[in-house]
Amino acid sequence: MAIPEIKTALPGPKAAAIIARDKRRVSPSYTRDYPFVMAKGQGAVVEDVDGNVFLDCAAGIAVTGTGHSHPDVVNAIVGQVHKYLHMSGTDFYYEPQVELAETVADMVPIPGEVRAFFGNSGTEANEAAIKMARYHTKRVNIIAFLGSFHGRTLGSLALTSSRAVQRTGFGPMMPGVFHAPYGNCYRCPVGLKPDTCQAECLDFVEEQILVHLVSPEEVAAVMVEPIQGEGGYVVPAKQFHERLRALTQKHGILLIADEVQSGMGRTGKMFACEHFGLQPDIISIAKGIASGLPLSITAARADVMDWKPGAHASTFGGNPVSCVAALATIKVLKAGLIKNAEVVGAHLMNRLNVLKEKYPLIGDVRGHGLMIGAELVRDRVTKERATTERDQIVQEMFKRGVLILGAGRNALRFAPPLVLSTDQADAIVDIFEQALKVVTRK
């Protein structure tokens, strides 16, 4: 069977019927770029309810790193389901949660002893990090970066700044939050060149925020994505993270690395921090941690996670079924998928850079492993954002059997399951080129 294989008009009749039902009863706040209705999946291949077969280059928003329904993960889930589904690790004990905390402590790039707090989602992991930083430091203010996405609950939403629509109508935001420019070398916020970059964008933190707006002695933490996700899959220079870490240590400010999207092997290393030699105080983990089951972990230095019993908890956080799924996921990642992300990611990056030389619409290709962004521009000199063109390409790729999502205002995110083969990567790039041809002719 050819993959992708589109057998019906999109959406097909079964998909159209389900979408109509969804429209009547499901929240209209959800963003659906195209009418794909999932029926089943295996690896990096998914099938809709009408039998159309697609290559998945989205992985449920960078979640299904081990692929859809990896047998080792499924077997772990089924085995646990037959024992017990829930007991609440905030009030009782069970070994899967303890074992996962031990496993995470051994693999995160945090120096010294490490503890873990369990939640259900990325925003919960970041809420816990914010609360923990305030509790430990007895300070209240937080610095984040423009273009960031840290979640949609009110604490993490105050730090989020990727799109105004995510904040509109929910104010006032949590006070004590300040935003600085992120280290985007393609669109340097201070107008410099990558080859001479000394992370001058962080001057805004040192010379503006910490001088005119808030005393460093009142800043609890800086939260940063090692690679910015929803902001456009932006990869900063190594010196950005080096200087940021030095700045936080100078002032006794905790550094929180939001690895919700970039963690769990996606970049060809277990955590994106490792590409920069970054050792934060707290790391937020979610998405790929349990191959699709709801789970998040806020990992921190043991001396930082010093809150008292009752200070913070979660009824469903660290659910035993999710914990065994996470343990199986980590084994699969370590057994070869992290390396596959590195190798196939390099191949995909090379193919995309070849297209960049051919199509001026592609302004920049960046990333690590299978976390790759392609930024589209109408003019490579002015870097005018090709926003409508990006959206058109997403639609054209869907019509041809590839599920892909945008990131930021004008970038495409290539974030497939980490099981992706080079042949599948080639098929995705070939369909991307077909879409480019259609859009550039319009």
Secondary structure, DSSP 8 states (H G I E B T S, - for coil): --SSB--SSSS-HHHHHHHHHHHHHS-TTS--SS---EEEEEBTEEEETTS-EEEESSHHHHT-TT-BT-HHHHHHHHHHHTT-S---TTTS--HHHHHHHHHHHHHSS--S-EEEEEESSHHHHHHHHHHHHHHHH---EEEEETT----SSHHHHHH--S-GGGTTTS-S--SSEEEE----STT-TTS--GGG---GGGHIIIIIIIIII--GGGEEEEEE-SSBSTTT-B---HHHHHHHHHHHHHHT-EEEEE-TTTTTTTTSSSSGGGGTT---SEEEE-GGGGTTS--EEEEEETTT----TTSS--SSTT-HHHHHHHHHHHHHIIIIIHHHHHHHHHHHHHHHHHHHHH-TTEEEEEEETTEEEEEEBS-TTT--B-HHHHHHHHHHHHHTTEE-EEETTTEEEE---TT--HHHHHHHHHHHHHHHHHHHH-
